[in-house]
Amino acid sequence: MQLRFEWHEEKDEMLPEYDFTGGLRGKHYEAYRKGHTVTIHQTDRPDIVQYFTLEDGAIMLDPDVREYFPDAETANMALRTLISLFPKNSQVI
């Protein structure tokens, strides 16, 4: 059996119905980091309300940092390298 791969070139164009010209990037960023509520409205059942926060021990990287550390493995490797430069009896930052 021969596998066939197709290349689909993605268009980097926004559809006309999505107009963000008056939008403000990061408007809800800080509030989202602290936690957020999602309400699911249903016609045939009561609404479902869920509250989301970061899991214990999870951190959220700022966009400029995420460019360099796209996943946990690379972030942890860099932090371990940085930690190895500290003297053993130094205080936690």
Steps between C-alpha positions, in 0.01 A plus 500: 500500500642837401434807711425824322562836661342816375636846568237758579627853493330702770368840412602768744190703431225597738146452378315828436244432774777505765577867548736572790599853396360647823628216719754529778754218532533364852195677639398205719849349542551565873148394593539179298823417683321527836217269391189524291141382495334335202121481484345257254142600422271214403143522382381163629702482826626734771809707423836348584747731675865395523787688661852446363835581659854390431581163656716506811860539391409615150634827369397710204782638287475844343485495117856633455637223724287233327681577174815351654340230715205348310458202732570382855806299402693797357395731785604247764834433329580873490395551862709204618800647318439834671457331840834321459671841484379596851713416803356204692434697820333802336145597581207441265422804284 
